[in-house]
Amino acid sequence: MCNHNYSIIFLILIILIISSQSKKQIMLLDGDDLDSQINLSSKSNTKLFLIFFVEHCVYCTHALKILKEKIVKNFEDEDEISFGVVNLDDQKNVWTGLRFNISRIPYVILIEKEKMYYYQNAFEENLVMKFINEEKNIEDALDIPPPSNFFDKLKAVNKELAEKIGSFFEQFGLKKEFANKITYIVIILGFIIFVYIESKIISMCGSICRKNKQVIKEDKNNNKKIEKKKND
């Protein structure tokens, strides 16, 4: 009888633990997973709520806490919305900031009906709930940016490099316009030197390969001569 009571108590505890856990999970997204969820949201006509954050940011920590402890619990039994977070400090998300043109953190958006809506208020439960549930103004809708391509990344790297070189020259009292001209000259020269060195390396590799082929061919001919002498 005693063992039976213990079994019932244990079963009740298990049920309480399971029921206390949130049914809806917050997805940690990166790279292809982010694109998959965006595409899934568009195809299934469901909402996708995203927070882009960085580590050791007080405001990001606050937003993630509110999301986990309060916001998600309001949608536990609803399949029409998913929640995801994106760590911008993760190496896999190095180009995500460029893709979404993120200028402040946490960066909070809602994807709905193949459009993106940017959240700009303080991250509090009542305000966020209103943002998610209210009918959106079409004027506030933004196109979901596609993944950054090679040229986008090259442009970003070039811009950052130009700014660093330009600021370096400005330290020597050069005017900004003149510093920018020198910057582009340095970048062009650097590119030319890179192409020149690369062509030399390719040429060297080709020369080594040709020599190796010649050596192999000569070895084969010598082996044939030796075998012929043995047969004679």
N, C-alpha and C positions, 0 to 999 in steps of 0.2 A: 504494500500500500504506500509505504514511504517512498520507494523507488519510483512508483507511478507518479506521485506528486512532484518529485524532482524532475521527471521527464516533462511534465506539463509546464513547470516553471521555466525550464531550459528552452522549451519550444516558444513560450511567450517572449522570452528575452530575444531569441533569434528573430521573431516577427517584428519586435520593436526596433531592433537594430536595422533590419532591412527597410522598414517603413520610414525610419528617420533619415535614411540616405536619399539624396536627390535622384530621381529617376532620370532626369535630363542631364546629360553630361556636357561639360565645357570642353571643346576640342582645342588642343594645342596644335596650331596649323603652321606649316612651313612649305615653301617651294611648291611642288606639284599638288600637295594636299589642299593648299589654299585655292588653287585654280579648280580642282575637282569639286570642292564645296560650293564655289561660286557658280560653276556650271550646273551643279545639282540643284541649287536654289532657283536658277533661271528655268530649268526644265520642269521642275516639280511645282513651280509657282509658289514657293515658300519663302519666308523671310530668313535672312542670315545676318545676325548681329555680331559685329567684329570690334575687338579692341586691339589696337597696335600699341605695344608698350616697350619700354626698355627697363633693364634691371636697375635697382638702386634709385628708382624715381618714386618719391613720396606720393605724388598724384596718381601715378600708375598703380601703386600698391593699394591706394584707397579705392580706385575704380574697380580693380580686380576683386577686392574684398566685398564691395557692395554687389557686384555681379554674382559672385559665388553664394553669398549668404542671404541675399534678398531677391534680386531680380529673377534669377533662374527658377526659384521656388514658385513664382507666380505662373510659370508656364510648364510645370512638370507634366501635366496631362495633355499638353498641346503639341501636335506634330507639325503645326504650321510655321514653327520658328526653330532655328538652331542657333547655338552660341559658340563663338570661336575666339581665341586669342592668338596673337602673332607676336613673337619675341623678336624685336628688331636687332637685338644684340647677337642673335644666332647667325652664324656665317651663311646658312642657307637662305637667309632673308636679306642678304646684303644689298640687293637691288630693289627690294620691296618699297623702301622709302622713296626712291626715285619714281617707281611706277605710280604710286598714289600721291606723289607730290606732297609728302608729309612734312609740314613745317612746325608742328607742335605736337607734344605728347602729353597724355595719351591721345591717340587719334582714334575716334570712335565713329563708326559708320553703320548704316543699316542698308542691306541690299534687299530690294523689294521690286518685283515685276520688272526684272532686268535693268533696274536703275539703282543708283547709289545716293544715299542721303547722309549728309554730314551732321553729326551732333556737336553743338557748340556751347551748350549750357554746362553748369556745374553738375558733376556726376552724383546726383542724389536719386534715391529710389523713385519718388513721385514724378520727378522730371523725366527720368529715363523711361518709366512706364508710359507716360503721356506721349513721349517721342515714338515709342514702338507702336502704340495702339492707335494714335490719332491718324486721321486721313491726311495724306501728304499733299502738299501743293506741288503741282507739276513744274512750277517755276524753280523749285528747289532741287529738282532732280538733276543728277549728274550721270554722265555715261561711265560705265565701269571701265577703267583703263585696262588695256590688254597687257600681257607680260612684256617687260622691256626687251627689245631686240638688241642685236649686236651694235647697231649704229647709235641707239639711245645710250648704251653703256659707254661707247667710245666718246660720244659728245660730252657725257658727264665727267669722264676721266680727263678729257681735254680741258674742260671748263675749270675743274679743280686745279689742274696743273698750271693753267694760265694764271689763275688767281694767286697761287703760291709764288710763282716766278715773278709776277708783276709786283707783289708786295715786297719781294726780296730786293728788286731794283729800286723801288720807291724809298727804301731805307738809305740809299745813297744820294737822295735828293733829286732823283729823276721825276719829271712830271708823269702823271698817270698815262697820258696818251702816248708819250715816248716809251714808257715802260711796257705798255701793251704791245707796241710795235716790236720792241726787242724780244718780248716774250714769244710772239708768233715766229720770229726769225729763229729763236733757239729751238722751238718745237719742230719747225720744218727741218732745220739742220740735224736735229736729233733723229728725226724720221729717216732722213737721207742716209745718215751714218748707220742706222739700224738695218736698212735695206741693203746697204753696201756690205756690211759685215755678214748678213744672212746669205747674200749671194756668194761671198767668198767661202763661207762654211759649206754651202751646197756644192760649189765647184771643187773644194778640197775633198769632200766626201765622194764625189763622182770620180775624181782622179784616183783616190785610194781604191775604190771599187774596181776601176778599170785595171789598175796594177795587179790587184788580187786575182782578177779573172785571167790576166796574162800569165801570172805565175802558175795558176791552176792548169791553164792550157799547156804551158811548157812542161809541167810535171807529167801531165798525161802523155805528151809526145815522147818524153824521156822514158817513161814506163813502157810505152809501146816498142821503142827501139830496143830496150833491154830484153823484153820478152821475145822479140824477133831474133836477137842474137842467141838467146838460149835455145830457141827452136832450131836455129841453123846448126 
